[in-house]
Amino acid sequence: MVVGDIGPDTQWSTALAGVDCVVHCAARVHLMRESASDPLKAYRQVNSEGTRRLAEAAAAAGVGRLVFISSVKVMGETTAPGRPFRGDDTPSPADPYGQSKWEAEQALQAVASQSGLEVVVVRPPLVYGPGVRANFLRLMHAVQRGWPLPLGAVDNRRSMVALDNLVDLVAVCVHHPDAAGQTFFVSDGTDLSTPGLIRAMAAAYGVPPNLWSVPVGLLRLAGTLTGQRDSVDRLVDSLQVDIETTRQRLGWQPLVTTEEGLRRLVAQERS
């Protein structure tokens, strides 16, 4: 059922009739080239105020549970080496998208505290799978074509989650009695360095990785000079999440490894 644009005035009543659980994953997504004159206002309109409106309508309609797909970006942009984000860490969003998602989480908790609505929050890192775009897709195509990549000296760790794994966890969160009122991180369970990811992509394509070692400081300088510093930082910095609480509380394990997820993605791309 089509409800139109999501915002503070969206009418949800017809769509929510007879619904037991809502999985809310629609959002104004993070943009590398922002066009809005007031980005935070634009993100809030959909991600914060729109989510609050949905939660209020769901509670009024007698919906039992709402599973919200948030983002690791509510926590920040980077982690220290070997220190992944954990559930008891304090959120510290660094951009309008992350701020709007954090405000949405708080709005959901406020609605839950005033109603019988159970809220479950899932914070994924980078999600890859069919339809993946932006930097991840560009990196895949560069690996496939054998382009030289000056990232061999990078020693970071990045959490990612295959779409298969994210969907499986969401399905568990819909029904699991211990999910209510909780916030969960999700990933493939093994964090790769950027060179490790490139090697895994190359293996999926059946091509040799073409990695060159350039000092990270020079990569950052080049990014600054070319106006691509944010993109370079995402390739060289660490961003990890700890999913041990997710495993223990829900008895959940990732369905596929990153290597298998990439093989499935490449096979789908070629079909």
Order of alpha helices (4+ residues) and beta strands (2+ residues): alpha-beta-alpha-alpha-beta-alpha-beta-beta-alpha-beta-alpha-beta-alpha-alpha-alpha-alpha-alpha
